[in-house]
Amino acid sequence: MAMVSLARRRAADLIRPEALRRAAVFCRGYAAATDENDVVVIGGGPGGYVAAIKAAQMGLKTTCIEKRGTLGGTCLNVGCIPSKALLHSSHMYHEAKHAFASHGVKFSQLEIDLAAMMAQKDKAVSGLTRGIEGLFKKNKVNYVKGFGKFVSPSEVSVDTLEGENTVVKGKHIIIATGSDVKSLPGVTIDEKKIVSSTGALALSEIPKKLVVIGAGYIGLEMGSVWGRLGSEVTVVEFAPEIVPTMDGEVRKQFQRMLEKQKMKFMLKTKVVGVDTSGDGVKLTLEPAAGGDQTTLEADVVLVSAGRVPYTSGLGLETIGVETDKAGRIPVDKHFKTNVSGVYAIGDVIPGPMLAHKAEEDGVACVEIIAGKEGHVDYDLVPGVVYTHPEVASVGKTEEQVKALGVSYRVGKFPFMANSRAKAIDDADGLVKILAEKETDKILGVHIMAPNAGELIHEAVLALHYGASSEDIARTCHAHPTMSEAVKEAAMATYDKPIHM
């Protein structure tokens, strides 16, 4: 018997390292992946990782599955964060070249080290992704790296990045797989000559000529990056206007600012042909309504025609989860799909495809699962274009208010009359406030300014609490600050501004 026991212990010692390795592959050492979870999140982007952390904080046993191998999704890895890094770096270069001398800062030589600029961007991204992994560990979220797909409404089969397979079980499963680049017919993205936003964030040299297809948030931001660094940028847009969701008056001023920065626009224009046989790219264009064709040559073409929900390959059809014609997953006000126990949040459901909206979805969904109250008001999700100046908005545009037939007042204040903006010699833009005429309740706020994305949150809070323009106008704002323009615009809405 003693010999048998010894043999068994030796066999166990031989098996244990492999077993441990497999356990580490599957579940990163937090819990066995095959144990049933309270919550399983498919996708580790802004909606998914926030939902996972919130669920764990509420005492729910949670697993997050992410195919990329790094957390943060498109936003952190190849979207919001790296683009803001390049926007800031390129703005610093542009300021050094065009504005420093007027502030008394002079130098004999200025050059771009694109590799260093890209390295700074990558450093920011890697640091933040590691930070989220640290938050997972802190909150005891089980993290599985691999591609997950449903095998039943309570089971997700995961092909791990290490080539293994495991099944993750959960009482509640949240689909948070985000979105992907929208392709255009006849335009093949190779991430070299014809790039998506991902490729535009990693160009190895500055293109002499860059054509951007699509005049939305992403296209204008990336066009700004390369335009500041020296590219000749032309934006081709099928619609008659840039950023169609923007307030019309603000949009016109915004486009003038971009044109002042030498960005060219070809509106009401469609791409009907692409030739990549030469050194660059030759586009064949024609008016959106039809007409004579023209050609446009570029070194690089950025396809920025929007995004589409990422729902393919998830096994939704296996368990019967419905999708609409656009590939989105319809949900009720509790984020429930048509299949019991399966939820969806973020870019895969209707609503603005924004990281902060996805985060709010994630928190609200988990609160509902935990038996609490959770809610997101999609009318009060702020939007920001991170160009220079930035444009930020929340609530209704003037066009939307008119369509509703509501009597309203408009208050506006230009940054040319703001002391801080004049002091720093960066005074392009304005604040525009719309309020109901009878009650003075704020309906919408639109800001074009260097830091509009920071200024807008005073307005977001005001709308959430049903504030009037007089409420903002009678709130003391520090001097001198850019935010005083918000106060003055509010004064202009219900009465008269002081400094205009």
C-alpha positions in Angstrom: 0.0 0.0 0.0 2.8 2.4 0.8 4.4 1.8 -2.6 1.0 2.5 -4.3 0.6 5.7 -2.4 4.1 6.8 -3.3 3.4 6.1 -7.0 0.2 8.1 -6.9 1.9 11.1 -5.3 4.7 11.0 -7.9 2.0 10.8 -10.7 0.2 13.8 -9.2 3.5 15.8 -9.1 4.0 15.1 -12.8 0.4 16.1 -13.7 0.2 19.2 -11.5 2.4 21.6 -13.6 0.3 21.0 -16.7 -2.9 21.3 -14.8 -1.8 24.6 -13.4 -0.8 25.8 -16.8 -4.2 25.0 -18.2 -5.9 26.7 -15.3 -3.8 29.8 -15.9 -4.6 29.8 -19.6 -8.3 29.6 -19.0 -8.9 31.9 -16.0 -5.8 33.9 -15.1 -5.8 32.4 -11.6 -9.0 34.0 -10.2 -11.5 31.1 -10.3 -12.2 28.0 -12.4 -13.7 29.1 -15.7 -16.2 26.2 -15.6 -17.7 27.4 -12.3 -21.0 29.2 -12.8 -20.7 33.0 -12.6 -23.3 35.5 -11.7 -22.3 37.6 -14.6 -20.3 36.9 -17.8 -19.3 39.8 -20.0 -18.3 39.1 -23.6 -16.0 42.0 -24.6 -13.5 44.0 -22.6 -14.1 47.5 -24.1 -15.4 50.6 -22.3 -18.8 49.0 -21.8 -17.6 45.5 -21.0 -14.8 46.1 -18.6 -16.8 48.8 -16.7 -19.7 46.4 -16.5 -17.4 43.6 -15.2 -15.8 45.8 -12.5 -19.2 47.2 -11.4 -20.6 43.7 -11.2 -17.7 42.5 -9.0 -18.0 45.6 -6.8 -21.6 44.7 -6.2 -20.6 41.3 -5.0 -21.4 39.3 -8.1 -19.0 36.6 -9.3 -17.9 37.9 -12.6 -15.9 36.8 -15.7 -14.9 39.0 -18.6 -14.0 37.5 -22.0 -11.8 39.6 -24.4 -10.5 38.3 -27.8 -7.9 41.1 -28.3 -5.7 40.1 -25.4 -5.6 43.6 -24.1 -8.5 45.4 -22.3 -10.0 48.7 -23.3 -11.5 47.7 -26.7 -11.3 49.8 -29.8 -11.4 53.0 -27.8 -8.3 52.4 -25.8 -6.3 50.3 -28.2 -7.0 51.8 -31.6 -9.5 54.6 -31.1 -10.2 57.3 -28.6 -7.0 57.2 -26.6 -4.3 56.9 -29.3 -6.1 59.4 -31.5 -6.2 62.0 -28.6 -2.5 61.3 -28.0 -1.7 62.1 -31.7 -4.1 65.1 -31.7 -2.3 66.6 -28.7 1.2 65.9 -30.1 0.3 67.3 -33.6 -1.3 70.3 -32.0 1.9 71.0 -30.0 3.9 70.9 -33.2 1.5 73.1 -35.0 1.5 75.6 -32.1 5.3 75.6 -32.1 5.4 76.3 -35.8 2.7 78.9 -36.0 2.0 80.4 -32.6 5.1 80.3 -30.4 6.8 83.3 -32.0 3.9 85.6 -31.1 4.4 84.6 -27.5 8.1 85.4 -27.5 9.3 81.8 -27.9 11.7 81.5 -30.8 14.0 78.7 -32.0 16.2 78.1 -35.0 15.0 74.7 -36.0 11.8 72.6 -35.7 11.4 69.1 -36.9 9.0 66.1 -36.5 10.2 62.8 -35.1 7.2 60.7 -36.1 8.6 57.5 -34.5 8.9 59.3 -31.1 5.4 60.7 -31.5 4.1 57.2 -32.2 6.1 55.8 -29.3 4.5 58.3 -26.9 1.1 57.3 -28.1 1.9 53.6 -27.7 3.2 54.2 -24.2 0.0 55.8 -23.2 -2.1 53.0 -24.5 0.0 50.2 -22.9 0.0 51.9 -19.6 -3.8 52.3 -19.6 -4.5 48.7 -20.7 -2.3 47.4 -17.9 -4.1 49.7 -15.5 -7.4 48.0 -16.4 -5.9 44.6 -15.8 -4.8 45.9 -12.4 -8.4 47.0 -11.7 -9.6 43.5 -12.6 -7.2 42.0 -10.1 -8.2 44.5 -7.5 -11.9 43.8 -7.9 -11.4 40.0 -8.4 -12.8 39.9 -11.9 -11.9 36.7 -13.7 -10.3 37.5 -17.1 -10.3 35.1 -20.0 -8.3 36.0 -23.1 -10.0 34.5 -26.1 -12.9 34.6 -28.6 -16.2 33.7 -27.0 -19.4 32.4 -28.7 -22.6 31.2 -27.2 -23.4 27.4 -27.0 -26.4 28.0 -24.9 -28.1 31.0 -23.2 -25.9 30.3 -20.1 -22.7 29.0 -21.6 -20.0 30.7 -23.7 -17.3 28.6 -25.5 -14.0 30.4 -25.5 -11.1 29.7 -27.9 -8.3 31.1 -25.9 -5.3 33.0 -27.3 -3.1 30.1 -26.2 -5.0 27.7 -28.5 -7.1 26.0 -25.8 -10.8 25.9 -25.3 -13.0 26.3 -22.2 -16.6 26.9 -21.5 -17.6 29.8 -19.2 -21.0 29.5 -17.5 -23.1 32.4 -16.2 -26.6 33.2 -14.9 -26.5 36.5 -16.7 -24.5 37.1 -19.9 -23.8 40.6 -21.2 -22.9 41.1 -24.9 -20.5 44.0 -25.1 -18.5 43.3 -28.3 -18.5 46.9 -29.6 -18.3 47.9 -33.3 -16.1 47.6 -36.3 -15.1 49.8 -39.2 -17.9 50.2 -41.8 -16.6 49.2 -45.2 -17.6 50.9 -48.5 -18.4 48.9 -51.7 -15.5 48.7 -54.0 -13.0 50.2 -51.5 -10.7 47.5 -50.0 -8.9 48.5 -46.8 -5.3 47.3 -46.8 -4.1 49.5 -43.9 -1.3 50.7 -46.2 -2.6 52.9 -49.0 -6.3 52.6 -48.0 -6.6 52.7 -44.3 -9.2 52.6 -41.6 -8.8 54.7 -38.4 -6.6 51.9 -37.1 -4.2 52.3 -39.9 -4.3 56.1 -39.8 -3.0 55.9 -36.2 0.1 54.0 -37.3 1.3 55.5 -40.5 5.1 55.2 -40.8 5.5 58.5 -42.7 3.5 61.7 -43.2 1.5 61.5 -46.5 1.8 64.5 -48.8 -1.8 64.1 -49.8 -4.4 62.5 -47.6 -8.0 62.0 -48.7 -10.6 61.3 -46.0 -13.8 59.6 -47.0 -16.4 60.7 -44.5 -16.8 64.0 -42.6 -17.8 62.6 -39.2 -16.0 62.8 -35.9 -13.3 60.3 -36.7 -12.5 61.5 -40.1 -12.2 65.2 -39.1 -10.0 64.3 -36.1 -7.6 62.1 -38.0 -7.6 64.6 -40.9 -6.6 67.3 -38.4 -3.7 65.2 -37.0 -2.1 64.7 -40.4 -3.0 68.2 -41.7 -1.1 69.7 -38.7 1.9 67.6 -39.5 2.0 68.8 -43.1 -0.4 66.7 -45.2 -2.7 68.3 -47.8 -6.1 67.0 -46.5 -9.2 66.7 -48.6 -12.5 65.4 -47.1 -15.0 63.7 -49.4 -18.5 63.5 -48.0 -21.7 62.1 -49.7 -24.0 64.3 -47.5 -24.4 68.0 -48.1 -23.0 68.8 -44.6 -20.2 67.8 -42.3 -21.1 66.2 -38.9 -24.9 66.1 -39.7 -25.8 65.7 -36.0 -24.2 69.0 -35.1 -26.2 72.3 -34.6 -26.4 74.0 -37.9 -25.1 77.4 -36.9 -22.2 75.9 -35.0 -21.4 73.5 -37.9 -21.0 76.4 -40.3 -18.5 78.1 -38.0 -16.7 74.9 -37.4 -16.3 74.2 -41.1 -14.9 77.7 -41.6 -12.4 77.0 -38.8 -11.2 73.8 -40.5 -11.0 75.5 -43.8 -8.9 78.2 -42.2 -6.6 75.3 -41.2 -6.3 74.4 -45.0 -8.6 71.4 -44.8 -10.5 71.1 -48.1 -14.1 69.7 -48.4 -15.9 68.1 -51.3 -19.5 67.7 -50.1 -22.4 66.0 -52.0 -19.7 63.8 -53.6 -19.4 60.0 -53.8 -16.5 57.7 -54.6 -17.3 55.4 -57.5 -13.9 54.0 -58.3 -10.5 53.2 -56.7 -7.2 52.5 -58.4 -4.3 51.4 -56.3 -2.1 50.1 -59.2 0.4 53.0 -59.0 2.5 54.4 -56.2 -0.5 56.1 -54.6 -4.3 55.9 -54.9 -6.5 57.4 -57.6 -10.1 58.0 -56.7 -12.9 58.4 -59.2 -15.6 60.8 -57.9 -18.9 62.0 -59.1 -21.7 64.3 -57.6 -24.0 62.5 -55.2 -26.9 63.3 -57.4 -25.1 62.0 -60.5 -23.0 63.9 -63.1 -19.6 64.2 -64.6 -16.8 62.2 -63.0 -13.5 63.6 -61.8 -10.4 62.1 -60.3 -8.6 62.8 -57.1 -5.1 61.5 -56.3 -3.7 60.7 -52.8 -0.8 59.0 -51.1 -3.2 57.6 -48.5 -7.0 57.3 -48.3 -8.7 57.1 -44.9 -12.1 55.4 -45.0 -14.1 56.9 -42.2 -17.7 56.2 -43.2 -18.9 55.2 -39.7 -19.0 51.9 -37.7 -21.2 48.8 -37.6 -22.1 46.6 -34.6 -19.7 43.6 -34.1 -22.0 40.7 -33.6 -20.8 38.1 -36.2 -19.4 34.8 -35.0 -20.9 35.1 -31.5 -23.4 32.3 -32.0 -26.4 34.6 -31.6 -28.3 32.5 -34.0 -27.5 29.4 -32.0 -29.5 30.7 -29.0 -32.0 32.8 -31.0 -30.9 36.3 -30.1 -32.5 38.7 -32.6 -30.7 41.4 -34.6 -32.1 44.2 -36.8 -31.1 45.0 -40.4 -28.2 47.1 -39.2 -26.9 44.1 -37.1 -27.8 45.8 -33.8 -29.3 43.8 -31.0 -32.8 45.2 -29.9 -33.1 45.4 -26.1 -35.7 46.6 -23.7 -35.2 49.3 -21.1 -33.4 46.8 -18.9 -30.9 45.9 -21.6 -32.5 42.5 -22.0 -32.5 40.8 -25.4 -35.3 38.5 -26.5 -33.5 35.6 -24.9 -33.8 35.2 -21.1 -30.6 35.8 -19.2 -28.8 37.5 -22.2 -28.2 41.2 -22.2 -26.6 43.7 -24.6 -24.9 47.1 -24.1 -22.8 49.7 -26.0 -22.3 49.8 -29.7 -24.2 46.6 -30.4 -27.5 48.2 -29.4 -29.3 51.3 -30.8 -28.0 54.6 -29.6 -24.8 56.7 -30.1 -21.7 54.7 -30.6 -19.7 56.4 -27.9 -17.4 54.9 -25.3 -19.0 57.0 -22.4 -22.4 55.9 -23.5 -21.3 52.2 -23.4 -19.9 52.8 -19.9 -23.2 54.1 -18.7 -25.0 51.2 -20.3 -22.6 48.8 -18.5 -23.2 50.3 -15.0 -27.0 50.5 -15.5 -27.3 47.0 -16.9 -25.3 45.5 -13.9 -27.4 47.5 -11.4 -30.5 46.0 -12.9 -29.1 42.5 -12.8 -28.3 43.1 -9.1 -31.9 44.2 -8.4 -31.2 47.9 -8.3 -32.4 50.7 -10.5 -30.4 51.5 -13.6 -31.1 54.0 -16.3 -29.4 55.9 -19.1 -30.9 59.1 -20.7 -29.7 58.9 -24.3 -30.9 62.5 -24.9 -28.2 63.7 -22.5 -25.1 61.9 -23.7 -22.6 64.6 -24.7 -20.8 64.4 -28.0 -17.3 65.9 -28.6 -15.2 66.4 -31.8 -11.6 66.6 -30.5 -10.3 68.9 -33.3 -9.0 72.4 -32.5 -11.2 74.1 -31.6 -13.2 71.3 -30.1 -16.9 71.1 -30.6 -19.1 69.7 -27.8 -22.8 69.5 -27.4 -25.6 68.0 -25.3 -29.4 68.1 -25.7 -31.3 69.5 -28.7 -29.9 71.4 -31.7 -31.8 74.4 -32.8 -33.1 72.5 -35.8 -34.5 69.8 -33.5 -36.2 72.4 -31.2 -37.8 74.0 -34.3 -39.1 70.6 -35.5 -40.7 70.0 -32.1 -42.6 73.3 -32.4 -41.4 74.6 -29.1 -41.1 78.3 -28.5 -37.6 79.0 -27.4 -34.9 81.6 -26.7 -31.3 81.5 -27.9 -28.3 83.0 -26.0 -24.8 83.1 -27.6 -21.5 84.4 -26.4 -18.3 84.5 -28.5 -14.9 83.6 -27.0 -13.5 86.7 -28.7 -15.2 88.5 -25.7 -13.8 86.1 -23.1 -10.8 87.5 -21.2 -9.0 84.1 -20.7 -9.4 83.2 -24.3 -7.9 86.6 -25.4 -5.1 86.3 -22.8 -4.0 83.0 -24.3 -4.6 84.1 -27.9 -7.0 81.3 -28.6 -10.4 82.9 -29.0 -12.1 81.1 -31.9 -15.6 79.7 -31.1 -18.7 80.4 -29.1 -21.2 79.1 -26.5 -24.8 78.7 -27.7 -27.7 77.9 -25.3 -31.3 77.0 -26.2 -34.0 77.3 -23.6 -37.8 77.0 -23.5 -39.3 80.5 -23.8 -42.0 80.0 -21.2 -40.1 78.2 -18.5 -36.4 79.0 -19.3 -35.6 75.3 -19.0 -32.4 74.5 -20.9 -33.0 72.4 -24.0 -29.5 72.2 -25.5 -26.0 73.6 -25.2 -23.4 73.8 -28.0 -19.8 74.9 -27.5 -17.0 75.5 -29.9 -13.8 76.2 -28.0 -10.2 74.9 -27.4 -11.5 72.9 -24.4 -15.1 72.5 -25.2 -15.0 68.8 -24.2 -14.3 69.9 -20.6 -16.7 72.8 -20.6 -19.7 70.8 -21.7 -20.2 68.9 -18.5 -21.6 71.9 -16.6 -24.3 71.9 -19.2 -24.8 68.1 -19.0 -25.4 68.4 -15.2 -27.8 71.4 -15.8 -29.9 69.4 -18.2 -30.0 66.3 -16.0 -31.5 68.4 -13.2 -33.8 70.4 -15.4 -32.0 73.7 -14.8 -32.9 77.0 -16.3 -30.5 79.3 -18.1 -30.9 81.7 -15.2 -29.6 79.0 -12.8 -26.3 78.9 -14.7 -26.3 82.7 -15.1 -26.6 83.2 -11.3 -23.9 80.7 -10.5 -20.5 82.3 -9.7 -17.8 81.3 -12.2 -14.1 81.9 -11.4 -12.4 84.7 -13.3 -10.6 84.5 -15.6 -11.7 81.2 -17.1 -13.1 79.9 -20.4 -16.2 78.7 -18.4 -17.3 82.3 -17.9 -18.4 82.2 -21.5 -21.0 79.6 -20.5 -22.3 81.9 -17.8 -22.4 84.8 -20.2 -24.3 82.8 -22.8 -26.8 81.8 -20.1 -27.2 85.5 -19.2 -27.8 86.2 -22.9 -30.5 83.5 -23.0 -32.8 84.8 -20.3 -31.6 88.5 -20.1 -28.5 90.2 -21.4 -24.7 89.4 -21.1 -22.4 91.8 -19.4 -19.4 91.7 -21.7 -21.1 92.0 -25.0 
